[in-house]
Amino acid sequence: MKNQVTVRTAEVKSGSVAAEERSDAFTMLVRANEQETGKLKLSDQELIGNVFILLFAGHETTAHTLSSTLALLALHQDIQEEILEQIVSVIGHDRDP
């Protein structure tokens, strides 16, 4: 991970086209960190820690949301059938969702 931080930091500092076109959270965090000075600038370890927290929090939130949604759909068969009808009306019967 430290290598990825080093590479991405170098890309951001150089103003490369690849770094400018990226809009992922990691690049935005590196870009924002490079604009900071003094005690507000994060060390590489702090940057890695923040990226880990963002990824973990996003994964946990998504997992909990999906499991709650599926549980509620299992309890409400009528809504489940409505959703299925909507999916079939968009995708059709011949294609896998």
N, C-alpha and C positions, 0 to 999 in steps of 0.2 A: 504494500500500500504506500509505503514511503516513496518508492520509485515512481508510482503514479502521481503523487503530489509533486515530486520534483519535475517530472515531465510536463505536467499541466501548468505548473508555475512558470516554467521556462516558455511554454507556448503563450501564456497570457502576457508575460513580460515582453516578449518579442513582438506582440501584436499580430501574430500569424492569422491568416484567414481561417484556419481550422478553429482556433480559439474564439475568434469573433463570431463564427457561425453557430457555435455550440450554445445551447440554452438549457443545459442540464443543471441540476442543483449543485453538483460537484464543481463544475466550471464557474458558476456564479459565486459560489462560496470562495473559491480561490481568487477570483477577480476582485471581489469585495475585500478580501484579506490583503491583497497586494496594494489596494488603495489606502489602507490604514497605515498609521505610523505610531511609533512609540509603544506604550503599554497596551494599546488596543489591538495591536497586530497579534494574531495567533501563531503559536509555534506549529511545526509540522505535526507533532503529536496531538495538539489541541484541535487542529484541522481534521486529522483522521478521526478523532473522537466525535467531533460534531457530525461528520459524514456518517459514521456508524449509527449515531443516534437518529439521524434523519431517515436512514434506510430501515432501521429496526422499527421506528415509530410508524412509518408508512406501511410496513409489512403487517404489523400488529393491528393497526386500524383497519386495513383492508380485510384481513382475516376475520376479525370480529364482525365487521359489517356484513360480509358474505355469509358467515355462519348464522347470524341473526336473521338475515333476509330469508335464507333457505328454511330455517326453522319456522318462521312465520308463514311462509308459503305452504309448508307441510300442514300447518294447522288450518289454513284457509284454502281449501280445494277450489272454491269458486274463483278466487282471485288468481290462483295458479293456472286455471283453465283459460281465463281472460288473457293472461300473459302469453300463454302458449299460442292462442289464436293471433295475438299481435305479432309474435315472432314469425309464425307461419305466413301471415299476410305480407310480411316484409321479405322474408327469405324464400318462401315457397316450400313445397313438399319435396322437390327433387334435390335439394342441397342440404348438406349438414350445416348446422349453425356454427 
